[in-house]
Amino acid sequence: MILTVTPNPSLDRTYEVPSLERGEVIRATGERMDPGGKGVNVSRAVTAAGQRTVAVLPLGGAPGALVADLLDAQGIEVARVPIAGGTRSNIALAESDGVLTKINAPGPELSAAEQELLLETVREQSRDAAWIACCGSLPRGLAPSWYAEVVARAHAGGARIALDTSGRALLEALRERPDVVKPNAEELAEAVGRPLSTVGDAVKAAEELRAMGARAVLASLGADGQLLVDDAGAWFASARVDAVRSNVGAGDSSLAGFLIAGGSGPQALASAVAHGAAAVQLPGSVMPTPQDLDPSAVTVTAEVPVDRVLKEPVS
Ligand SMILES: O=P(O)(O)OC[C@@]1(O)O[C@H](CO)[C@@H](O)[C@@H]1O
């Protein structure tokens, strides 16, 4: 079973608009609502692949009830932590030329009792988890060391941890040696405090995260592909993508693909890239099913193209 922990889930609202005009009333041409948050998306992708998952979620208010209903309709098991504050709504504005603007709310503040109940629920649900995926930003009230504590507890219970977060929450958790961390290029650059302009820069940054404690680093480099750096070395993978429709949740789909395929080594990397490539070709944060995957479009190599200049460098 793959347990996901999303301390700051969201109701994701996507509006399709012709174009963004500041200061104007914009009439949307389409709208959709998805249960959101990075771990929620991982659980949706794991379910779409036919594997068992439980999503631990603090949920409150009307948006929280809606998130629970939407997940129920998708057959996703939720371990719900009731909270007094309201679950946030995150807004995505998708322009017709493919540019997407996202507004992520800070989320509710969790009381001391709710924080304790959240940790206790993670502990209870971890019993038969092979992997625990801890994903996304922290709501107010949770200290930046919160994920570090979850990693330490999970390791004591024998589960492996995949961590997808950023900033201080990521840096503090590294000391507890998460089994895999999944930064995107911006998060990787922020963690090491320098720009990334080539694939080689990303490899060096990933090695630095390993020196800080990560056992493996699965880094998504957007249109350039993905890197896996672990004890055995480094691999680079990329996939052919015909048309990008939405990259919301593509990183989450990749992480799900990686864990579904065992969570280590080049085969898991190939699965991560296949899932990420399939997700960007689907609307909103729709997660791919096995029929959406095209493994023949994926290439994986141990000959990492270190001199390749990134299409989307991070300054
Ligand atoms: O604010 P966070 O927790 O960093 O990210 C939240 C979020 O942007 O991540 C998912 C896409 O990865 C969306 O479902 C959700 O709205």
The ligand as an ORCA input file, in Angstrom:
! r2SCAN-3c Opt
* xyz 0 1
  O       0.759     24.735     -2.352
  P       1.381     23.372     -2.580
  O       1.003     22.414     -1.499
  O       2.856     23.439     -2.816
  O       0.797     22.822     -3.958
  C      -0.584     22.596     -4.106
  C      -0.890     22.281     -5.562
  O      -0.512     23.343     -6.441
  O      -0.139     21.121     -5.937
  C      -0.894     20.308     -6.834
  C      -0.160     20.184     -8.133
  O       1.110     19.618     -7.939
  C      -2.273     20.951     -6.962
  O      -3.258     19.969     -6.921
  C      -2.353     21.896     -5.791
  O      -3.197     22.998     -6.021
*
